[in-house]
Protein backbone atom coordinates (compact mmCIF):
# COMPACT_ATOMS: atom_id res chain seq x y z
CA UNK A 1 0.00 0.00 0.00
CA UNK A 2 1.42 3.36 -0.99
CA UNK A 3 1.49 6.51 1.13
CA UNK A 4 -1.13 8.03 -1.16
CA UNK A 5 -3.41 5.03 -0.55
CA UNK A 6 -3.02 5.43 3.21
CA UNK A 7 -3.68 9.17 2.96
CA UNK A 8 -6.82 8.54 0.91
CA UNK A 9 -8.13 6.04 3.46
CA UNK A 10 -7.44 8.43 6.34
CA UNK A 11 -9.22 11.28 4.54
CA UNK A 12 -12.26 9.04 3.96
CA UNK A 13 -12.40 7.59 7.47
CA UNK A 14 -11.39 10.42 9.82
CA UNK A 15 -14.26 12.58 10.99
CA UNK A 16 -14.27 15.44 13.51
CA UNK A 17 -14.78 14.12 17.04
CA UNK A 18 -13.54 14.44 20.59
CA UNK A 19 -11.48 11.81 22.31
CA UNK A 20 -9.15 9.22 20.86
CA UNK A 21 -9.26 10.56 17.29
CA UNK A 22 -6.79 13.37 17.91
CA UNK A 23 -3.72 11.17 17.24
CA UNK A 24 -5.19 10.16 13.89
CA UNK A 25 -5.91 13.79 13.03
CA UNK A 26 -2.29 14.65 13.83
CA UNK A 27 -1.10 11.73 11.69
CA UNK A 28 -3.26 12.97 8.81
CA UNK A 29 -1.88 16.50 9.14
CA UNK A 30 1.70 15.24 9.25
CA UNK A 31 1.26 12.91 6.29
CA UNK A 32 -0.31 15.71 4.25
CA UNK A 33 2.51 18.08 5.16
CA UNK A 34 5.12 15.44 4.31
CA UNK A 35 3.51 14.92 0.90
CA UNK A 36 3.29 18.67 0.23
CA UNK A 37 6.92 19.39 1.14
CA UNK A 38 8.07 16.28 -0.76
CA UNK A 39 10.35 14.88 1.93
CA UNK A 40 11.85 15.37 5.35
CA UNK A 41 12.11 18.67 7.20
CA UNK A 42 15.70 19.66 7.94
CA UNK A 43 14.94 22.08 10.80
Protein Blocks (a to p, Z undefined) as FASTA:
>chain_A
ZZklmmmmmmmmpccdehjkmmmmmmmmmmmmmmmnopadfZZ
